[in-house]
Amino acid sequence: MRVEEKDLPPPPGTGGSMRSCTVVTRVSEDGQAHGQGVQTGCVMVGVNGEQYLGHAHAVAALKHGRRPVTVRLRRAGV
């Protein structure tokens, strides 16, 4: 699974502003993430039971955090 930092618009009807998010940009078909239903465009909202604190935090948890890594995602467009 590959993730990138992207600026996304707020959900419709919320009146919010653009926000920086960590978005799944690639999922290997033979990887565990694919088997769990992760899709490109999913937005990370939590890592290892903690609230999402920013892209740097998410990447550090993915690279150096406890194993196995648990990720909470929101589907694109939801």
C-alpha positions in Angstrom: 0.0 0.0 0.0 1.3 3.4 -0.9 0.1 6.7 0.6 0.6 10.3 -0.3 -0.3 13.6 1.3 -3.1 15.5 -0.6 -5.3 18.5 -0.1 -8.9 17.5 -0.2 -12.1 19.5 -0.2 -14.4 19.3 2.8 -17.4 16.9 2.6 -20.3 18.5 0.7 -22.6 20.7 2.8 -20.1 21.3 5.6 -18.8 24.7 4.6 -15.3 23.8 5.6 -12.0 24.5 3.9 -9.4 22.3 2.1 -7.6 20.0 4.4 -4.4 18.0 4.2 -5.0 14.2 4.3 -3.1 11.0 3.8 -4.7 9.2 0.9 -4.1 5.6 -0.4 -2.7 6.0 -3.9 -1.8 2.4 -4.7 -2.7 -1.0 -3.4 -0.8 -4.2 -4.5 -3.2 -6.9 -5.7 -1.2 -9.5 -3.8 -0.9 -7.5 -0.6 -2.7 -7.8 2.7 -4.3 -4.4 2.3 -6.0 -5.5 -1.0 -7.3 -8.6 0.8 -8.8 -6.4 3.5 -10.7 -4.3 0.9 -8.4 -1.2 0.9 -8.9 0.8 -2.3 -7.1 3.7 -3.9 -8.7 7.0 -2.8 -9.3 5.8 0.8 -8.4 8.5 3.4 -6.5 7.6 6.6 -8.4 8.7 9.7 -6.4 6.7 12.3 -3.3 4.6 12.9 -2.7 2.0 15.6 -5.8 3.1 17.5 -4.8 6.8 17.5 -6.6 9.6 15.8 -4.9 10.8 12.6 -2.5 13.6 13.5 -1.0 14.4 10.1 0.8 12.9 7.2 4.2 12.8 9.0 2.7 10.9 12.0 0.9 8.4 9.6 4.1 7.7 7.6 6.2 7.3 10.8 3.6 4.8 12.2 3.6 2.9 8.9 7.4 2.7 8.7 8.4 2.4 12.3 5.3 1.7 14.4 4.4 -1.5 16.2 3.5 -4.5 14.1 1.0 -5.4 12.9 -0.1 -1.8 11.9 -3.8 -1.2 12.1 -5.1 1.6 9.9 -8.6 3.1 10.1 -9.8 4.4 6.7 -12.7 6.3 5.2 -13.7 5.3 1.7 -13.3 7.9 -1.0 -16.5 9.9 -1.5 -18.0 8.8 1.8 
